[in-house]
Amino acid sequence: MKLLIFVVVITLSKANKTPRVSPGYDCDYCQPEQIHISFGSKTNDIVVTWTTFNDTQESRVQYGVGVMDQEAVGSSTVFTDGGRRKRNMWIHRVLLKDLNFNTKYVYHAGSVYGWSEQLSFKTPPQGEDWVVRAAVYGDMGSKNAHSLSYLQDEAERGHFDLILHVGDFAYDMDTDDALVGDEFMRQIQPLAAGLPYMTCPGNHESKYNFSNYRNRFSMPGDSESMFYSFDLGPVHFVSISTEFYYFLNYGFKMVANQFYWLEEDLRKANEPENRQDIL
């Protein structure tokens, strides 16, 4: 009779994780969905944004290179759609700071009440000596989005560094008490959870003072994603909206704010030490 001896080696990794709260109540509709990422104030800062339909009491992202051995904690805000039903949704945002450049990260998002599937993204290279590859489009609805499958295929093959969606989402995000917006955000998750999904509002986002757009996306700066800029490789990207000039019923202040911001942004971008191409 042979004696078989099995030796089990357990390796404990030192993870930078914060204390977890225990579930305080039965939480329905707390599974994270509509996950998407965007650049923060730097292109090696990534903001992870997602939605739940109840208060999860916490917003967490576990992430790392190969294994999810790090954790970042953020917060959520309640967004009430302006439609007849006044639907509530919790928008969660977590900032992943000072990531390594040109590195693939795996992550999942959620809380003690539920986590997303494992997702991944790759940070861009450092510096300016490389070619930026962007997919640029607008006018994509939740129905007849024929280009979406092609975009997903190209993205999975590593052909893009970021997405620029330049206005007109879902047709429209506020339609049917924002249920159309929810469906659209679910549809783009396979694309937007793996590439920075950088956005600009169009005329189809104007309902309720652009509230669905302002709340669902997380762009750099402090203008609620309405106008902003960022540097990527040799390019200085600027996002502004001409829709402000057509929807003055929301006031003239945003027009002035955007103008003075753009003037200062372009002044800085044209300084000798910042000689990047401007798009």
N, C-alpha and C positions, 0 to 999 in steps of 0.2 A: 504494500500500500504506500503510495507516494503522498507526502505531505506538501501541499502547495501553500506557500506563504506569500501573501500580498502586502506590499508596503505602499501605503497611501501617503503621499507628500502633499501637504496643504500649504500653499503660498498665499500669504496675506499681503495685499498691496496697500500701500499707504495712500489713502484717497483723501483729497481735500473736500470733505463734505460737511455740511452744516447739520445741526440736529433736526430730526424729523418730528413733526407733530403727529399725534394719534388721531385717527378719524373721530370727529366729534359728533357726527350724525350721519345718517344714511343719505348719500349724495347722489341723486339722480341727475342724468345729463351732465356728468362731470368728466367724461372722457375727452381728452384734447383732440381737436380737429382743426382744419384750415391752417395748417402750420406753414409758415413761410419765413424766410430770412432776408435781412438787408444789412448793408454796411452801417456801422456806427460812425462816430466822429473820425475814425481812422479805418482804413480798409483791412486792418488785421483785428478790428473789433467787429463782431457780428451780433446783431440783434435777432433773437428768435421770438416770433410772435405767433400766438395761436388763440383759439376761441373755445370756451366752454359755455354751457347754458345754465350753469348754476355756480355758486360761489365755492371754490375749492379751498379757500383759506390760505393757499400758498401757490407759488409759481416757481417751478424748478426745472433746470436743464442739467442733466448729467451727460458728460462729454469727455472726449480724450482722443489720443492718437492710437488707434487700434483697439483700445479698451476704454470704457467710460469710467475713468478713475478720478475725474474731477466733477465738481458740481458748482453751479452758479444759481443764485436766488434772485428773483425779480419781484414784480408786483402785478396786480390786475386792476382794471378800471371797469366799471359797469357802463355799457353803452345801451341807451334806450332808443330804439328806432322811432322815427317820427310818424310812422304809419298808424293806421286805425287801432291796431292791437297793442301798440306800444311795447313791442317785444324787447326783453332784456337779454343781453349777452355779456359775458365777461371776457374782456380782451387782455391777454397775458403778454407781458414783455420781459425778457431776460437778456441781459447784456453779457456776452462772452468777451472779455477784455484781453488785449495784448497776446493774441494767438501767434503761433509761429507762422511766418510767411511760407507760401508754397507748400502747404501741408494739408493732408486729408484728415479730417476729423469725423468721428462718428458721434452721434448724440441721440438722445430722446428727450421729450418734453412732457411735463405733467405735474403730478402731485401725489399725495398719499392716496387719493381716490382713483388714480388711473394714469397710465403712461401711454405715450404713443409707441408705435413701432420704432425700431432703430433706423435712423436716417444718417445721411452723411453730406458733407460739403468739403470743398477744397479752398483754402485761402489763396489769394493771388500772390504772385511773386513780389518781392520788394524792389524798390527803386523804379527808374523810368525806362530802362533799356530792355523793353520787351513789347510785343504787339498785343494790344487789347482786342479781344474778340467778343463782341456784344450782339445779342439778338435784339432787334429794335422793332417794335410793332405797336399798334393801337387798334381800337375798335374790335375788341374780342368779346363776343357774347357767351352766355352759358349754353345757348343753343347754336348749332351750326358752327362750332369752333373747329373748323376743318383743319386748321394749321396746328392745333394743339398737339396732336399725336406726332407730327413731324418734329415739332420743337422738343418734345420729350425724348424722342429718339436721338436727335442731334445732341441734346444736353447729356444724355447718358453715355454718349460716345466721347464726351469731353471736348466738344467743339466750341463751347461758349465759356466766357469768364463771368458774365452777368447777363441779366435780362433788363431791358428798358421798355416798360409798358407805358406808352406816352398817351394815356387818356382813353376814356370810354371803356368801361368795364361792365360785363355781365348783361347789360341792356335790360334793366338798370339794376344797380345793387339795392336800391330802395324798393324795387317792384315786389308786389305781393307781401307787403310788410317785411321786406328785406330777406325773404326766403330765397329769392333769386340770387341775392348777394352771397348767402351762405353756400348755395350750390356752386356758384362760380368759384369761390375760394376753395371748396373741396376739389373741384376739377383741376385747379392749377397747382395743388399741393405737390404732386409728383415732380413738377418742374421747380416750383418756388421754394420747396424745402431743401433743395440741393444747390441752388444758385441764388446769389443776391438778386432779389426781385425789386428793382428800383422803379418807382412809379411817378406819374404826373397826372393831375386831375384834368378831365375834359368836361365838355358841357353835359354829358350824361351823368356826371357826379354831382350836379348842382343842387339837387333836391335837399330840402332841410339844411340849407347852408353847407352843402358838401359833407354832411355829418357821417354818412357811411364811409366815405373815403377817408376823412380825417381820423376816424376811430379804428379802421381796420388795418391801416398801413403804418409803418414806423420808419420814416425817413430821417436822415441826419438833420441836426439843427433844432430850432425851437418854433417853427412855423406850422406845426401840426401837419407836416408833410406837404404843405402847399407850395413851397419853394425852398430850394436848398442847393448845395453843390458838394462835390467831393472830388478828390484827386485819385486817379487810378493809372498806374504806369505813366506814360508821357501825356496823359489827357486830363484836363480839368473839365469835369462834367457840370453843367448848370441846368437845373430844372426850374422853369417858371411856367406860369399859367396865364394865357391871354383871356381866359374865361372871366377873370375878375372884372374886365372892362364891359362885359355883357350882362353881368348880374349885379348891378349896382344897388338893387333893392336890399342887398346885405350890407350896404354901406361902402364908402369910399376909402376907408382906412386901410383895407387890405391892398388896394391898388397902390397907395402911397408907401406902405410898408415894403411891398415887393420892389418897387422902383428904387427906393433908397438902399435897400439891401443889395440889389443887383449892381447898383453903381459902385458900392463899396467892395463887393465881391470881385468884380472885374478889375477894379483898381489894384487890389491885392494880387490877383492872378497875373497881372501884367508887370509886376515888379521884376527887376532883373533876375532875382534869385528864384522866381517862379515862372520861368519861360516854358510853359507847357502849351500844347495845343488845346484850344478851347472848343468844346462841343456843346 
